[in-house]
Amino acid sequence: MTVLPAKPLNLLDDVADLTAALMDIESVSGNEAAIADAVEAALKGLDHLEVVRDGDSIMARTRLGRSERVILAGHLDTVPLPSVPGSRGTVPSTRNGDVIYGRGATDMKGGVAVQLALAAKLTNPNRDITFVFYDHEEVDASLSGLGRLEKSFPEWMKADFAILLEPTDGTVEGGCNGTMRFQARTTGKAAHSARAWMGENAIHAAAEILVRLRDHEPATVRVEGLDYRESLNAVKIHGGTAGNVIPDSAVVEINYRFAPDKSPAQAEAYVRELLDGFDLVLTDSSAGARPGLDRPAAASFVAAVGAEPKPKYGWTDVARFSALGIPAVNFGPGDALLAHSDNEHVSAEAIRRCLAALQAWLAN
């Protein structure tokens, strides 16, 4: 398929129209070049910003000598397009009155449009701002453009506070839960199912794992005034080779979402204690992020938004900023429950409200 160059972006358009223009550029993970080109070209037309590019990630910043610096970050990629014919969560975007439908509407081209609009409008902000637009968020963490920028441009990744414009319905969501995955393995002895007594059933041996997970009561942990709900679940199970063979191996895949009061090592120890006696292999782990809402920049932003902050249950890249010592929150337009759906959509008014809140806080 030939990918045509994207149309130039007008950053002074209505931010809802800018959102639709971004959505019209197909940018499934691994295919972000066209949208990165468009974003880079638009930002390089702004004389008050310094701009750099790394792969399909772009950063732009003011250099005004302010006493605080804020990072506004968002990813350019989306999950794959819907496979169901007639789905509205696809590319290009469509509109029905105030509502914009299409892939990336909530996750997260509405947020990216707000970033770009602010980059154009705030020529003299009250804080220095670094705008970060990165690739490969929706895939394996090892491919993350944000992770790459941390290594390639460490000086650009220094700030007093960061806002990730993931969809939050316009509410500040502080920090995030951590996440880790395990494989719990059981072994047995293969035999013909007509002579089952000659074997040992590995799938049956996994029953105790499922019982312990079923009976586990997940905690709700208060961290810096926010209540983080944990969860520990089997998410996949597989084993066996044929319909007439007693299985000699089985694997239960487990996902633990843990509150940010725990380090990954503490979370791992917790699961291993619960499933003591079973062979557990840790396959993936990402630390959570404490909310940091007591830090001055964070506190002033929460006060400016006005709504009661909430915890973030899912993992987001605020954890990467937290690991760098930068308190970070999620704040963006759209309902996160619509992300990745075949009916993904966002209201134009939600995008405009998000822009207005950030512009009011950052305006000089």
Secondary structure, DSSP 8 states (H G I E B T S, - for coil): ----------TTS-HHHHHHHHHTS--BTT--HHHHHHHHHHHHT-TT-EEEEETTEEEEE--S--S-EEEEEEE--B-----STT-SSSSS-EEETTEEESTTIIIIIHHHHHHHHHHHH-SS-SSEEEEEEES--SS-GGG-HHHHHHHH-GGGG--SEEEE----TT--EESB-EEEEEEEEEE-B-EEGGGGGGSB-HHHHTHHHHHHHHH----EEEETTEEEE-EEEEEEEEE-S-TTEE-SEEEEEEEEEE-TTS-HHHHHHHHHHHTTTSEEEEEEEE--B---TTSHHHHHHHHHH-S--EE--S--THHHHHHTT--EEE--SS-GGGTTSTT-EEEHHHHHHHHHHHHHHH--
